[in-house]
Amino acid sequence: MFTTLFLVFSTSSHRIGTRVLRGLCVNKTKLLVQKNIIVKSYVVPTYIKLYEKKGERSYSMSSLNVNEKIGIDIKLENENEDILPTTKKLKIEKSDDTVIIENCSDTGSVDPIIIKDISMIDETSNNNNDNNNNNNNDNDNLEENTDNNDASTSTNVKDDLGEGIQYRLRMKNVPKFASVKMIKDLLAKNGCGSLNVKKSPKWNYCFVQLKSREQQLEVIEKLKDVTLKNKAIIVTVDNITEKERQLLFDNKREANKERLLNEQGEQRSPEELLADQTTPLHRLPYSEQLKFKDDGIKKSLSTFRNKIKELTKDRYRPNWVAEEVESNLPCEVRTIISSPILEGYRNKCEFTIGKNLNGEKTVGFLLGAYKDGLNAVLEPEKSLNVSEVAKKIATAMQTYVRKSEYDVYDRKTKQGNWRLTSVRSQACGDIMIIVQFHPQGLTEDQINKEKLSLAEYFESLAKEERINLKSLLVQVYDGVSDCISDKYPYEVIYGDSFIHEEMMGCRFRISPRAFFQTNTLAAQVLYEKCSEYIKDLCNPDKPPPVLIDMCCGTGTIGICLSKALGNKIEKVIGIEICEEAVEDAKINATLNEIKNSEYILGPVEKNLRALNNYNNSTAGTVIAIVDPPRAGVHKNVIKALRNCQAIDYFLYISCDYNLATQNFIDLCRPSTNAFTGIPFKPVRAVGVDLFPHAKQVELLIEFHRDENYSTNES
């Protein structure tokens, strides 16, 4: 018989508060209840267990231990919906292989919380360490529950009472370093199939999402006696209803909101919070900002050198690592270069359409993270890095939305229509506006009418305010992510589908999805420094070098350098995996009359192999350059670069030197079976500030092949 239990414990002796009980399992003589205790506005984790200990049946609830006759308020409901009419005082006893719940006496009733008998749990889960583990980890569990408020990734079904249940298993005793992929591979290896796994690097457990109770039982059975890195994996049921999940989410958001609003005991205004969020160094004089960034670069490069030291302690150690240097830097680090513009430098801003602290429709930046409970939107009026024209467009969009009959999109309820506005305001004056709109509740005619209205509004605004509006696009998007989506199409409702930007005497076409450095004037300084470094590498006794622009995007770097260096560069070869970007690169090369360029569509690691037979002694030097995304390039790109004997010099531009450190290590580490080819060595580095008042900085590092490596290694 399927039984639903309603349990509420007495709180007269202990300040335990309302219980949210998640999961009930009866296994012979054992009753296990996993739950969270909500005390006022915050959550305290614990377990309740009934287990046999020296012949005594007892409850263990963290520090609270009571005997087998503990009273609970309980109702029983069977599948035929026969419900006991009253709530009774009961006791629990063990008889042979069953748990007996027996009527004891009448008692006052408390509103009960619902839990369900869901499955059998292996005896290994009844470990006394579970309480400690879960007390330590449950705040992380709350974080997991709120990490992704995305219905598309949840496996929710309706139970008998109409509540959405997410069927989950908690895998405990998992190494903290274990990745999601490692756990998925373990599940697949043991016949569990492809399952959705959630794990944070700081967790010693993970969650596995399933579709049904039956699938849970199957997976539990298959994972019996399974180990990972010599650790026995413990699997327990950890189902959660959508209501409970939302409750945990809301509680964490409220706690974070209070913490952020009262950080260090100081009450900051919303405008100060936003400034600290978008431009965290704004309180420092610019000279101190540069010192902060310069110190960060040196610290990261010192860490890089130390890691190479560790890798080479029992074998060949390159000179740049072996020699003692007081600064512990791996190469010459030149003085950081400042940005030529300090305010209003961002040429691309993405504004959220939401509501401000007064509940008014607003276009601007989210105040804090949604998971932190700070989901109000503030106008960008005082944001130092936003251009005046972008602020003007955000204000205009706000005026339009406030007059609109349609509401703004609510990230919690998923209701509403107006979502985002993206503004590109280039240094040459060209403007592109993208408006993102959710179509829910609207007919196609209503959406088309709104597009016409938007076009008329912004065309009129451009004339009145003398804004050089070249492109106005709409993206109709019904997804859940809060950003402009690369997977949904754009529709041009005014002007062209692209704009232009000018830099280093070149003109570039920029499409909606194209990447372009956010600070045009500072990017020019960065590329001029690259040009200077390449000039120094040119050998007058050899033919001009070939420049390989890895991950070239729309060809910006290669075209700028080709234009600046002229006949000092024999050829530019761009390699890019995005077909749209390659087409833009070809158009940009034609636009700038660059006739010595070639663009290859495909992965960098595969196309670098084509240069393996390139002969440097007769054909000249090959120089590679890359300006990758924040996380750097995949290790396979570094492997291909090391194996490409044609490349002697390599320029790496990083916008996050900490994340790129692993690339630097793999580039310079001694040869192994995984990383073959002669390693590189760092020669010089310099920071260029493209982000005044923010913590980011661009780092340019010049690497050379270690010409002494083969001799010393042998």
Sequence and secondary structure as in RCSB ss.txt:
>XXXX:A:sequence
MFTTLFLVFSTSSHRIGTRVLRGLCVNKTKLLVQKNIIVKSYVVPTYIKLYEKKGERSYSMSSLNVNEKIGIDIK
LENENEDILPTTKKLKIEKSDDTVIIENCSDTGSVDPIIIKDISMIDETSNNNNDNNNNNNNDNDNLEENTDNND
ASTSTNVKDDLGEGIQYRLRMKNVPKFASVKMIKDLLAKNGCGSLNVKKSPKWNYCFVQLKSREQQLEVIEKLKD
VTLKNKAIIVTVDNITEKERQLLFDNKREANKERLLNEQGEQRSPEELLADQTTPLHRLPYSEQLKFKDDGIKKS
LSTFRNKIKELTKDRYRPNWVAEEVESNLPCEVRTIISSPILEGYRNKCEFTIGKNLNGEKTVGFLLGAYKDGLN
AVLEPEKSLNVSEVAKKIATAMQTYVRKSEYDVYDRKTKQGNWRLTSVRSQACGDIMIIVQFHPQGLTEDQINKE
KLSLAEYFESLAKEERINLKSLLVQVYDGVSDCISDKYPYEVIYGDSFIHEEMMGCRFRISPRAFFQTNTLAAQV
LYEKCSEYIKDLCNPDKPPPVLIDMCCGTGTIGICLSKALGNKIEKVIGIEICEEAVEDAKINATLNEIKNSEYI
LGPVEKNLRALNNYNNSTAGTVIAIVDPPRAGVHKNVIKALRNCQAIDYFLYISCDYNLATQNFIDLCRPSTNAF
TGIPFKPVRAVGVDLFPHAKQVELLIEFHRDENYSTNES
>XXXX:A:secstr
   EEEEEE  SSS   EEEEEEEEEETTEEEEEEEEEETTEEEEEEEEEEEETTEEEEEETTEEE TT  EEEE
EE TT  B SS EEEEEEEETTEEEEEEEEE      EEEEB     GGG  TTHHHHHHHHHHHHHHHHHH   
GGG  EEE TTS EEE EEEEES  TT  HHHHHHHHHHTT  S EEE  TT SEEEEE S HHHHHHHHHHTTT
 EETTEE EEEE  EEHHHHHHHHHHHHHHHHHHHHTGGG    HHHHHHHHH TTTTS HHHHHHHHHHHHHHH
HHHHHHHHHHHTTTS   HHHHS  TT  SSEEEEEE  S  SS BSEEEEEEEE TTS EEEEEESS GGGT  
 EE GGG TTB HHHHHHHHHHHHHHHHSSS B  TTT   SEEEEEEEE TTS EEEEEEE  TT  HHHHHHH
HHHHHHHHHHHHHHHT  EEEEEEEE  SS SS  SSS  EEEEE S EEEEETTEEEEE TT    S HHHHHH
HHHHHHHHHHHH  TTS   EEEEET TTSHHHHHHHHHHGGG SEEEEEES HHHHHHHHHHHHHTT  SEEEE
ES HHHHGGGGTT  HHHH  EEEEE   TT   HHHHHHHHH TTEEEEEEEES HHHHHHHHHHHHS   SSS
 S  EEEEEEEEE SSTTSS  EEEEEEEE TTHHHHH 
